[in-house]
Amino acid sequence: MKHKYGRMLGSTATVAALLVSMAACTSEEGGGSSDSASEDGCGLEIGFFGAYTGENANLGIAIYRGAELAINQYNEEHPDCQVEYVIFDSGGSEETAPGLAQEAVAHENLIGVIGPAFSGESSAANPIFEEAGVPLITASATNPDLANQGWTVWHRLLGNDASQGPAAARYIQNVLQAQAVFVIDDTTTYGEGLANEVRDTLGDLVVGNSTIQPGQADFSAVITQLQASGADTVFFGGYYAEAGPFVRQLRAAGSQATFVAADGVRDPAFIEGAGPEAAEGAILTCPCIPPSEAEGTFYEDYQEAYGEDPGTYGPEAYDAATIFLAGIEAGATTREEMNEFIDNYEGQGVTKQIRFQENGELDESVIEIWAYRVENGQIVQDQVIPAE
């Protein structure tokens, strides 16, 4: 039976009131389990698994903080029954992810994980979480294949690149009216998968392809290929750490090709790496809402807590944490109970109406892909990209 929950708003008092009402509803339907490490939910742990350090740490920190805000609000209203927030800093590395996942699942009180944050580390770590029965809600990993592995603990709180890639291609074709597109990927699970979606959708509009490597600093060979192709637009599948220097060098070489990238580049660090003048006019897509569009008081609460605007996927991470907290409040105090709670969850978050399909994906009807643009040194919202 599905549990139906009311709207998740960003104020502490409202979240607390909703959680209490959810708990009352769920307890009538069965409540918790006697095999829990903490039958009353006190001392349970919610983990963050993602890059808190490293070249692309800004993306991970935004997710960490979005979830931290929800957990702090919950703990303020439950001073005698706290939920612990534990960080598992992957640095975004696929190589270190399996060992870190083993460390995480050894935490007896770990009731669930927000993440893994990136697609590559998800592929590496998720089988370990699956074996241990640790529920996962990723607020950011977008590779479509993650939904096709048969994992029973995995859930994705955003659209995947099978939605984002074609949407980016439609924007390139219909809004930019590009005539010739050069596609680049960074060979990662995320970047290559996303670029392939764009390639497949654009078809004959693609006049050239190339790859770069994570950590690469000199892009002159790729830029020479791009200029020789006659492309008026370039799509970049990768992260901001390489995208910024690439665009700086692209403009220095005299190319005015419109630069288009996706959520892995949607961060102020991209503008810092490229320089405001070189980054001007760049288009960035994302299956994430503009933070200022979040429901309730999330945007104001985040600004008050951290002194800055929420980063990419901060609102989505807030929703992920709130689902886990609602589960604890409803009496889900074991990993198995929490996973069942998430599978049956239905409610309005600060980002969207949330309901997961059997494969862990969101209901397709709630997925939106936004286009953003760089304007005067800032990333500003442009439009929701229309569906076909």
Secondary structure per residue as TSV (DSSP state, phi and psi in degrees):
chain	resnum	aa	ss	phi	psi
A	1	M	-	360.0	133.7
A	2	K	-	-79.1	140.8
A	3	H	E	-94.9	132.0
A	4	K	E	-106.7	133.1
A	5	Y	E	-125.4	155.3
A	6	G	-	-78.4	-179.1
A	7	R	-	-66.3	135.1
A	8	M	-	-88.5	112.5
A	9	L	-	-107.6	163.5
A	10	G	S	-84.7	-7.7
A	11	S	S	-83.5	148.8
A	12	T	H	-58.3	-47.3
A	13	A	H	-64.4	-40.7
A	14	T	H	-67.1	-44.8
A	15	V	H	-57.8	-45.8
A	16	A	H	-61.6	-43.7
A	17	A	H	-63.6	-41.1
A	18	L	H	-65.5	-41.2
A	19	L	H	-63.7	-39.4
A	20	V	H	-62.4	-44.5
A	21	S	H	-66.4	-36.8
A	22	M	H	-63.4	-42.7
A	23	A	H	-61.6	-42.2
A	24	A	H	-62.7	-42.5
A	25	C	H	-63.8	-46.1
A	26	T	H	-70.4	-37.3
A	27	S	H	-63.1	-28.8
A	28	E	T	-67.4	-22.1
A	29	E	T	-99.6	4.3
A	30	G	T	149.0	-32.5
A	31	G	-	71.3	-155.4
A	32	G	-	-88.4	-166.4
A	33	S	-	-128.1	148.7
A	34	S	T	-78.6	-10.7
A	35	D	T	-93.2	13.1
A	36	S	-	-73.3	148.2
A	37	A	S	-69.2	-20.2
A	38	S	S	-149.1	92.7
A	39	E	T	-64.0	-26.2
A	40	D	T	-94.8	3.1
A	41	G	S	85.4	-6.8
A	42	C	T	-75.4	133.8
A	43	G	T	81.6	3.1
A	44	L	-	-68.6	156.0
A	45	E	E	-116.1	137.2
A	46	I	E	-112.2	130.7
A	47	G	E	-103.3	151.3
A	48	F	E	-110.8	127.7
A	49	F	E	-122.3	109.6
A	50	G	E	173.7	-172.8
A	51	A	-	-80.2	108.4
A	52	Y	S	-102.6	-17.2
A	53	T	S	-131.4	170.6
A	54	G	S	103.1	179.3
A	55	E	T	-61.6	-32.9
A	56	N	T	-110.4	29.2
A	57	A	H	-63.7	-27.8
A	58	N	H	-56.0	-38.5
A	59	L	H	-65.7	-40.9
A	60	G	H	-70.1	-39.9
A	61	I	H	-63.9	-38.4
A	62	A	H	-61.4	-39.3
A	63	I	H	-69.1	-46.9
A	64	Y	H	-54.0	-46.2
A	65	R	H	-71.2	-37.2
A	66	G	H	-59.0	-43.2
A	67	A	H	-71.1	-38.6
A	68	E	H	-60.1	-37.7
A	69	L	H	-59.3	-46.6
A	70	A	H	-63.9	-41.3
A	71	I	H	-68.3	-40.6
A	72	N	H	-63.2	-40.4
A	73	Q	H	-63.8	-42.1
A	74	Y	H	-61.5	-46.2
A	75	N	H	-67.1	-30.3
A	76	E	H	-62.9	-32.4
A	77	E	H	-90.7	-5.1
A	78	H	-	-133.0	61.1
A	79	P	T	-62.3	-23.7
A	80	D	T	-99.9	3.8
A	81	C	S	-149.3	78.6
A	82	Q	-	-86.0	149.4
A	83	V	-	-103.9	132.4
A	84	E	E	-89.6	144.1
A	85	Y	E	-114.2	118.0
A	86	V	E	-115.7	131.6
A	87	I	E	-99.0	131.6
A	88	F	E	-118.2	95.5
A	89	D	E	-83.4	106.9
A	90	S	-	-86.4	-16.5
A	91	G	T	64.5	9.4
A	92	G	T	77.1	15.4
A	93	S	-	-94.8	126.1
A	94	E	T	-67.3	-30.6
A	95	E	T	-70.4	-38.9
A	96	T	T	-88.3	-11.4
A	97	A	H	-60.3	-43.9
A	98	P	H	-62.1	-43.6
A	99	G	H	-64.5	-38.2
A	100	L	H	-67.9	-36.7
A	101	A	H	-64.8	-38.5
A	102	Q	H	-61.5	-40.2
A	103	E	H	-63.3	-40.8
A	104	A	H	-65.8	-47.9
A	105	V	H	-68.1	-16.8
A	106	A	T	-74.0	-13.3
A	107	H	-	-73.6	108.8
A	108	E	T	-62.0	-32.0
A	109	N	T	-91.6	5.4
A	110	L	E	-72.4	114.8
A	111	I	E	-96.8	-15.2
A	112	G	E	176.0	165.8
A	113	V	E	-131.1	134.1
A	114	I	E	-91.2	107.5
A	115	G	-	131.8	-159.7
A	116	P	-	-55.7	153.9
A	117	A	-	-78.8	-36.7
A	118	F	S	-106.9	157.3
A	119	S	H	-69.3	-42.0
A	120	G	H	-62.9	-46.2
A	121	E	H	-69.0	-27.5
A	122	S	H	-63.5	-46.6
A	123	S	H	-59.4	-36.7
A	124	A	H	-78.6	-36.2
A	125	A	H	-95.7	-30.0
A	126	N	H	-60.5	-34.9
A	127	P	H	-59.8	-31.2
A	128	I	H	-72.0	-42.7
A	129	F	H	-64.3	-37.8
A	130	E	H	-61.9	-46.6
A	131	E	H	-62.2	-35.8
A	132	A	H	-86.7	-6.2
A	133	G	T	72.8	25.2
A	134	V	-	-86.1	118.5
A	135	P	-	-64.3	140.9
A	136	L	E	-123.8	137.5
A	137	I	E	-130.5	108.9
A	138	T	E	-90.0	135.8
A	139	A	S	-101.9	8.0
A	140	S	S	-154.4	-23.9
A	141	A	-	-74.5	122.1
A	142	T	-	-114.4	-2.1
A	143	N	-	-63.2	127.9
A	144	P	G	-61.1	-32.7
A	145	D	G	-64.6	-17.5
A	146	L	G	-61.0	-26.5
A	147	A	G	-83.3	-4.9
A	148	N	G	-111.2	18.6
A	149	Q	S	-98.2	-3.8
A	150	G	-	78.2	14.0
A	151	W	-	-69.5	135.3
A	152	T	S	-96.5	-11.4
A	153	V	S	-103.7	-1.1
A	154	W	E	-97.7	137.1
A	155	H	E	-142.0	143.7
A	156	R	E	-121.2	127.1
A	157	L	S	-99.9	30.7
A	158	L	S	-162.0	170.6
A	159	G	-	-72.4	155.0
A	160	N	-	-97.8	-178.0
A	161	D	H	-75.3	-12.7
A	162	A	H	-70.1	-16.9
A	163	S	H	-97.1	-45.6
A	164	Q	H	-69.3	-43.6
A	165	G	H	-59.5	-53.4
A	166	P	H	-61.4	-33.9
A	167	A	H	-65.4	-43.1
A	168	A	H	-60.5	-40.9
A	169	A	H	-64.6	-39.8
A	170	R	H	-64.5	-38.6
A	171	Y	I	-63.8	-43.7
A	172	I	I	-59.9	-42.5
A	173	Q	I	-79.8	-43.9
A	174	N	I	-93.5	-34.5
A	175	V	I	-93.5	-51.4
A	176	L	S	-75.7	-22.1
A	177	Q	-	53.0	46.0
A	178	A	-	-65.1	147.2
A	179	Q	S	-107.8	-21.8
A	180	A	-	-153.1	123.2
A	181	V	E	-122.0	133.8
A	182	F	E	-107.4	128.6
A	183	V	E	-113.4	131.5
A	184	I	E	-124.6	140.5
A	185	D	E	-133.7	162.6
A	186	D	-	-100.0	14.4
A	187	T	S	68.8	2.3
A	188	T	S	-80.1	164.9
A	189	T	H	-55.0	-42.1
A	190	Y	H	-69.7	-56.2
A	191	G	H	-65.7	-44.3
A	192	E	H	-66.6	-42.7
A	193	G	H	-62.2	-42.5
A	194	L	H	-66.2	-45.7
A	195	A	H	-61.7	-37.6
A	196	N	H	-63.9	-36.2
A	197	E	H	-62.4	-41.5
A	198	V	H	-66.7	-44.6
A	199	R	H	-57.8	-48.1
A	200	D	H	-63.5	-37.6
A	201	T	H	-74.4	-39.8
A	202	L	H	-78.9	-24.9
A	203	G	G	56.4	-121.7
A	204	D	G	-68.9	-11.1
A	205	L	G	-70.0	-19.0
A	206	V	E	-79.8	117.9
A	207	V	E	-104.9	-3.5
A	208	G	E	-173.6	155.3
A	209	N	E	-137.5	150.3
A	210	S	E	-158.4	171.7
A	211	T	E	-130.6	155.0
A	212	I	-	-127.0	171.6
A	213	Q	-	-114.9	145.1
A	214	P	T	-55.0	132.4
A	215	G	T	89.5	-6.0
A	216	Q	-	-65.7	144.5
A	217	A	-	-119.0	-27.2
A	218	D	-	-108.9	117.0
A	219	F	-	-112.6	18.0
A	220	S	H	-61.6	-39.1
A	221	A	H	-65.4	-42.9
A	222	V	H	-65.8	-40.2
A	223	I	H	-65.0	-37.1
A	224	T	H	-62.0	-43.1
A	225	Q	H	-60.7	-44.3
A	226	L	H	-61.6	-47.2
A	227	Q	H	-66.0	-37.3
A	228	A	H	-67.3	-25.1
A	229	S	H	-74.5	-18.3
A	230	G	T	77.3	16.0
A	231	A	-	-65.7	139.9
A	232	D	S	-98.4	-7.4
A	233	T	E	-143.4	143.3
A	234	V	E	-125.0	131.8
A	235	F	E	-105.3	133.5
A	236	F	E	-118.8	116.4
A	237	G	E	-98.9	103.1
A	238	G	S	174.1	-156.3
A	239	Y	-	-116.1	165.9
A	240	Y	H	-65.4	-25.5
A	241	A	H	-60.3	-35.4
A	242	E	H	-96.2	-30.3
A	243	A	H	-62.9	-40.5
A	244	G	H	-61.0	-57.0
A	245	P	H	-60.2	-34.8
A	246	F	H	-60.5	-48.1
A	247	V	H	-66.9	-37.6
A	248	R	H	-58.8	-45.7
A	249	Q	H	-71.1	-33.9
A	250	L	H	-61.1	-46.4
A	251	R	H	-69.8	-35.7
A	252	A	H	-64.7	-27.8
A	253	A	T	-81.7	-2.5
A	254	G	T	95.1	1.8
A	255	S	-	-79.0	134.7
A	256	Q	-	-110.3	16.7
A	257	A	-	-57.0	135.0
A	258	T	E	-65.2	131.4
A	259	F	E	-96.7	126.9
A	260	V	E	-127.1	133.4
A	261	A	E	-143.6	-171.8
A	262	A	-	-125.7	-156.8
A	263	D	G	-63.1	-26.5
A	264	G	G	-68.7	-9.9
A	265	V	G	-110.8	-9.2
A	266	R	-	-77.9	79.0
A	267	D	S	-157.5	144.2
A	268	P	H	-55.5	-24.0
A	269	A	H	-63.5	-25.5
A	270	F	H	-62.3	-45.6
A	271	I	H	-66.3	-39.0
A	272	E	H	-61.6	-42.0
A	273	G	H	-70.6	-35.1
A	274	A	H	-85.7	-31.4
A	275	G	-	93.0	138.4
A	276	P	H	-56.0	-39.1
A	277	E	H	-67.5	-43.7
A	278	A	H	-69.2	-35.1
A	279	A	H	-77.3	-17.2
A	280	E	T	-53.6	130.3
A	281	G	T	87.8	-4.1
A	282	A	-	-62.5	145.7
A	283	I	E	-111.3	130.5
A	284	L	E	-127.9	125.2
A	285	T	E	-98.7	159.6
A	286	C	E	-165.9	135.8
A	287	P	S	-82.3	41.8
A	288	C	S	-129.7	145.9
A	289	I	-	-79.4	154.2
A	290	P	-	-60.0	130.2
A	291	P	G	-54.1	-32.8
A	292	S	G	-68.8	-13.5
A	293	E	G	-90.6	-2.5
A	294	A	-	-62.5	146.8
A	295	E	S	-68.4	157.8
A	296	G	T	66.7	-144.7
A	297	T	T	-108.4	20.4
A	298	F	H	-53.8	-48.2
A	299	Y	H	-60.5	-47.3
A	300	E	H	-68.1	-39.9
A	301	D	H	-62.6	-41.0
A	302	Y	H	-65.7	-45.1
A	303	Q	H	-60.0	-41.1
A	304	E	H	-66.0	-38.7
A	305	A	H	-74.4	-37.2
A	306	Y	H	-120.0	-5.3
A	307	G	S	71.0	20.7
A	308	E	S	-157.7	168.6
A	309	D	-	-70.3	151.3
A	310	P	-	-61.8	144.3
A	311	G	-	-87.6	-178.1
A	312	T	T	-56.8	129.0
A	313	Y	T	70.9	10.4
A	314	G	H	-61.6	-47.8
A	315	P	H	-63.2	-38.7
A	316	E	H	-64.8	-38.9
A	317	A	H	-66.5	-35.8
A	318	Y	H	-59.4	-44.3
A	319	D	H	-63.1	-41.3
A	320	A	H	-60.0	-47.0
A	321	A	H	-63.6	-38.9
A	322	T	H	-65.4	-33.7
A	323	I	H	-64.1	-46.7
A	324	F	H	-59.8	-43.1
A	325	L	H	-65.7	-38.9
A	326	A	H	-63.2	-37.2
A	327	G	H	-63.8	-43.7
A	328	I	H	-61.3	-45.4
A	329	E	H	-62.6	-30.5
A	330	A	T	-85.0	0.4
A	331	G	T	100.1	10.1
A	332	A	-	-84.1	97.8
A	333	T	-	-116.7	6.9
A	334	T	S	-121.0	162.9
A	335	R	H	-61.2	-41.3
A	336	E	H	-63.3	-45.1
A	337	E	H	-64.7	-39.9
A	338	M	H	-65.4	-41.7
A	339	N	H	-63.6	-39.7
A	340	E	H	-64.3	-39.5
A	341	F	H	-60.2	-45.9
A	342	I	H	-65.7	-43.5
A	343	D	H	-55.2	-36.3
A	344	N	T	-97.6	4.7
A	345	Y	E	-71.4	141.0
A	346	E	E	-148.7	123.5
A	347	G	E	-174.9	166.2
A	348	Q	E	-90.0	119.9
A	349	G	-	-95.4	-172.6
A	350	V	S	-75.9	-16.6
A	351	T	S	-103.9	-31.7
A	352	K	S	-174.0	171.1
A	353	Q	E	-74.7	127.6
A	354	I	E	-111.2	125.0
A	355	R	E	-155.7	127.6
A	356	F	B	-95.0	142.7
A	357	Q	-	-81.4	174.4
A	358	E	T	-61.2	-30.6
A	359	N	T	-87.9	6.8
A	360	G	S	92.6	-7.8
A	361	E	-	-79.3	157.6
A	362	L	B	-69.9	155.3
A	363	D	-	-55.5	126.5
A	364	E	G	-61.9	-24.5
A	365	S	G	-67.0	-18.2
A	366	V	G	-100.5	-0.7
A	367	I	-	-83.1	129.1
A	368	E	-	-128.3	141.9
A	369	I	-	-111.9	123.2
A	370	W	E	-98.4	147.9
A	371	A	E	-106.3	136.2
A	372	Y	E	-121.7	159.7
A	373	R	E	-137.2	154.8
A	374	V	E	-90.7	123.3
A	375	E	E	-139.8	119.4
A	376	N	T	53.9	41.7
A	377	G	T	78.4	12.2
A	378	Q	E	-129.0	151.2
A	379	I	E	-91.6	116.3
A	380	V	E	-121.0	151.6
A	381	Q	E	-70.8	142.7
A	382	D	E	-110.2	-65.3
A	383	Q	E	-167.6	158.8
A	384	V	E	-74.9	129.3
A	385	I	-	-76.5	120.8
A	386	P	-	-59.8	143.3
A	387	A	-	-69.2	165.0
A	388	E	-	-61.7	360.0
